[in-house]
Amino acid sequence: MSADLDLFTAADLRQLAALGIATDEAARQIDLFRNPPPATHIVRPCRIGDGIRLLAPGEHPALLATFETAAAQGRLGKFVPASGAATRMFQALLAHLGSGNSEMTGEVRTFYENLHRFPFQADNIADLADKPKGLLQFHRDGDTTRTAFEEHLVEAATITRDRNGVCRLHLTVSPQHDEGFANLLAEIRASYEKRFDCRFDVTFSHQSPATDTLAVDPGNQPFRQNDGTLLFRPGGHGALIDNLQALAAAGWDLVLIKNIDNVVPDSRKEVGLLWKKLLAGVLLTVQSRLFGYLDRLEAGPASAELLDEVTRFLAEELSRHAPAAGDPEERRRTLIRLLDRPLRVCGVVRNQSEPGGGPFWVQAPDGSLSIQIVEASQVDSSSPEQQAILKSSTHFNPVDLACALRDRRGRAYDLARFVDPSTVFISDKSHEGRPLKALERPGLWNGAMAGWNTVFVEVPAETFAPVKTLFDLLRPEHQP
């Protein structure tokens, strides 16, 4: 590590300190480029009955009742990563406008032929492309339009409402768009609070500069810009684990996570809202049993019957395996360690050729198995066997999570303890016309939550309606 530290000049150290990045952390990142961790080893895809739970209709009433009780107590909040830009949605149109070519082909022709079906006008494309997705009009609501941010407000009014009518929503946004979100909220808050007879508690945060990652040149030396300074790049959505930690420290208990672009008009919200409540109900039900077992295990020496019961619970409910025999005291400590950690319930949908990670059984270097959300980029592309397992997946993750951030005594978990640092992603990029290698932190719902207890639940495809391209807004689920 000392050799790595020698790579930094006095000016570099000042630059690191200004960003809040420890020198040892920068050196660790360089070491990751030089010695990349092994690819994630997937054993098999999760399937119904083997890592994925299928909820029977008869389970719904109890789960919904459990959800309603927790919501009334003010335990629920909604967390939305909302810094994504709309630029990619308009790439083809921007290229056409910049070319000076009057001939319209392909996507450009499709856009203008369907202009009347979009919730915005064609005379301000460049301005729209500069917006974050959250401030882009997604849907028509009668004679008015709604942004993605507004759709999340409407969802929050239904699923996070407490007995006092308070609805909590937190969005992570880019600093340059703070004013835009604040202005829109000020403009619409009163009308939505009147419409839903509620009071919104809306907060915003940024991805910390301290989570940016150092870029290197092809020789794994720190990449220096033309002015000699180090180049840092955003660390990816995995950096938002720090934002979740801040919410936990501020008293948030249960968090419902959903991407900014996965929203639908009111006429199609019912199914999605139902399943968000059901996921929260599963989370609360499993958490209640888990906390009960922890109380009994920590009370002192455990009977063989209790140890066996908890071992079955871990296997059947959390897809975790613990020793079924051995020294009772060692088993008791192992079970406590496996139970006492953050909990998440993740909705998964049947594969429909959509991009995104999938649920897999993963083998750790120590041979232990766990269920994880795995992206294609994490899997060894040179291994036919691993690629075959990847392609055999039946489900994928639409980023629909219910998460428990606090332990049974109400203390916030130290979420950094449960990150798998080996699940970083290295990619080839360029800057100022020169090639470089970039590092992304473990993804928020991938490696950043690798140590969490996890439950996968199949949810209907209707709960997933992302807007990745402009033309996704023409899909039936986004039309009035």
Secondary structure, DSSP 8 states (H G I E B T S, - for coil): -HHHHTT--HHHHHHHHHHT--HHHHHHHHHHHHS-----EEEEE-EETBEEE---GGGHHHHHHHHHHHHHTT-EEEEEE---BSGGGGHHHHHHHHHT-----HHHHHHHHTGGGSSS-GGGHHHHHTSBGGGSEEEEETTEEEEHHHHHHHHHHHHS--TTSEEEEEEE--GGGHHHHHHHHHHHHHHHHHHHT-EEEEEEE---GGG-EE-B-TTSSB-B-TTS-B-EE---GGGGHHHHHHHHHTT--EEEEE-TT----GGGHHHHHHHHHHHHHHHHHHHHHHHHHHHHHHTSS--HHHHHHHHHHHHHHH-----SSS-HHHHHHHHHHHHSS-EEEEEEEE--S--S-EEEEEE-TTS-EEEEEE-GGGS-TT-HHHHHHHHT--EE--SEEEEE-B-TTS-B--GGGG--GGG-EEEEEEETTEEEEEEE---TTTGGGTTSEEEEEE--GGG-----SGGGGGSGGG--
